Amino acid sequence: MSAGLDRIDLKMLRLLQKNGRLTNAELASLADVSPATCHRRTQRLFDDGYIKTVRAMVQPQMVDRAALVMVGVVLDRSTPESFAQFEQAVSKLSFILDCNLVAGDFDYFLKIRVRDMADFNRIHGSQLIALPGVRQTRTFFVMKEVVDNAPLDF
């Protein structure tokens, strides 16, 4: 934890993490500070990088993206160049929610939202296996989302 954060900053971060739609007045009241102090502190939390962004969490089923797929990717080479090429290409694909370099049997794990299995099959055949350096993929269709994007515990 950064020495630059006090208990009020931490409280504000926890409150905003639970509800990013709080008005400045509501946040100030809950954090027990004046609205002006709250605004200054919130702006500093943004400026210092503690808060990356604020956005709505869209319900995937409501926009026809109900299927969640995790894909393990193995590259044909483990070099900085092959990793960079893969990461540059994968960052351009809008259907990929997360891409993580991992240790173990895979090089990367991708989190993907699609309409259904047929939609994933189309994407897999035309875009995923065509990514630079991909030797193998292993696909996991999520049966049930138990915890999704839980707030950070700090």
C-alpha positions in Angstrom: 0.0 0.0 0.0 1.4 3.4 -0.9 2.4 5.7 1.9 0.5 8.4 0.0 -2.9 6.9 0.9 -4.6 7.6 4.3 -7.7 6.0 5.8 -10.0 8.5 4.0 -8.4 7.7 0.6 -8.8 4.0 1.2 -12.4 4.4 2.3 -13.1 6.5 -0.8 -11.5 3.9 -3.1 -13.6 1.1 -1.5 -16.8 3.1 -1.8 -16.1 4.0 -5.5 -15.2 0.4 -6.2 -18.6 -0.8 -5.0 -20.5 2.0 -6.7 -18.8 4.2 -9.3 -22.0 6.2 -9.8 -21.8 7.9 -6.4 -22.1 11.7 -6.8 -19.3 13.8 -5.2 -21.8 14.9 -2.5 -22.8 11.2 -1.7 -19.2 10.1 -1.6 -18.2 13.1 0.6 -21.0 12.2 3.0 -20.1 8.5 3.2 -16.4 9.3 3.6 -17.2 12.0 6.2 -15.4 14.9 4.4 -16.6 18.1 2.8 -17.6 18.0 -0.9 -14.6 20.2 -1.8 -12.2 18.0 0.0 -13.8 14.9 -1.6 -13.5 16.4 -5.1 -9.8 17.3 -4.5 -9.0 13.8 -3.1 -10.9 12.0 -5.9 -9.1 14.0 -8.5 -5.7 13.2 -6.9 -6.6 9.5 -6.9 -7.2 9.7 -10.6 -4.1 11.8 -11.3 -1.9 9.5 -9.2 -3.2 6.4 -11.0 -5.1 4.8 -8.1 -8.3 5.0 -10.1 -7.7 3.9 -13.7 -11.2 4.6 -15.1 -14.9 4.5 -14.4 -17.2 2.6 -16.6 -20.5 0.7 -16.7 -20.5 -3.1 -16.4 -22.8 -4.2 -19.2 -24.8 -7.4 -18.6 -23.4 -9.7 -21.4 -26.7 -11.5 -21.9 -28.5 -8.2 -22.7 -26.1 -7.5 -25.6 -26.0 -11.0 -27.0 -22.7 -12.0 -25.6 -23.8 -14.7 -23.1 -21.0 -17.3 -23.8 -17.8 -16.9 -21.8 -14.8 -18.7 -23.2 -11.3 -19.1 -21.7 -8.6 -20.0 -24.1 -5.1 -21.2 -23.2 -2.5 -20.3 -25.9 0.9 -21.9 -26.4 3.3 -20.1 -28.7 5.8 -21.8 -31.0 8.7 -19.8 -29.5 9.3 -18.3 -26.1 11.2 -15.2 -27.1 10.6 -11.5 -26.3 9.9 -10.9 -30.0 7.3 -13.6 -30.3 5.6 -12.4 -27.2 5.6 -8.8 -28.4 4.1 -9.8 -31.8 1.4 -11.9 -30.2 0.5 -9.2 -27.7 0.4 -6.5 -30.3 -2.0 -8.6 -32.5 -4.2 -9.8 -29.7 -4.7 -6.2 -28.4 -6.4 -5.3 -31.7 -9.2 -8.0 -31.3 -12.3 -6.4 -29.8 -13.8 -9.7 -28.7 -10.9 -10.4 -26.2 -11.7 -9.0 -22.8 -8.5 -10.1 -21.1 -5.1 -11.4 -22.2 -2.7 -12.6 -19.5 0.8 -13.9 -19.8 1.0 -16.9 -17.5 3.5 -19.4 -16.1 2.9 -23.1 -16.6 1.6 -25.2 -19.5 0.3 -22.2 -21.4 1.9 -18.9 -22.4 -1.3 -16.9 -22.4 -4.9 -17.1 -21.2 -7.6 -15.2 -23.1 -11.0 -14.3 -21.8 -13.5 -14.0 -24.6 -17.2 -13.1 -24.8 -19.2 -14.4 -27.8 -22.8 -15.1 -28.7 -22.6 -18.8 -28.7 -20.4 -21.8 -29.6 -20.9 -21.3 -33.3 -19.7 -17.7 -33.0 -16.6 -18.9 -31.1 -16.0 -21.5 -33.7 -16.0 -18.9 -36.4 -13.7 -16.6 -34.5 -11.3 -19.4 -33.5 -11.0 -20.6 -37.1 -10.5 -17.2 -38.7 -8.7 -15.1 -36.1 -7.4 -16.9 -33.0 -5.3 -19.6 -34.7 -4.1 -17.0 -37.2 -2.5 -14.9 -34.4 1.3 -14.7 -34.8 3.2 -17.6 -33.3 0.3 -19.6 -32.1 1.2 -23.3 -31.9 -1.7 -24.6 -29.9 -4.9 -23.4 -28.2 -7.1 -25.1 -25.6 -10.6 -23.9 -25.1 -12.7 -23.9 -22.0 -16.3 -23.0 -22.1 -17.5 -21.5 -18.8 -20.5 -23.3 -17.4 -21.2 -20.9 -14.6 -19.7 -17.6 -13.5 -19.3 -17.9 -9.8 -17.3 -14.7 -9.1 -16.8 -12.1 -11.8 -14.8 -9.0 -11.5 -15.0 -8.9 -7.7 -13.8 -5.7 -5.9 -10.2 -5.7 -4.8 -9.7 -6.5 -1.1 -7.5 -4.0 0.5 
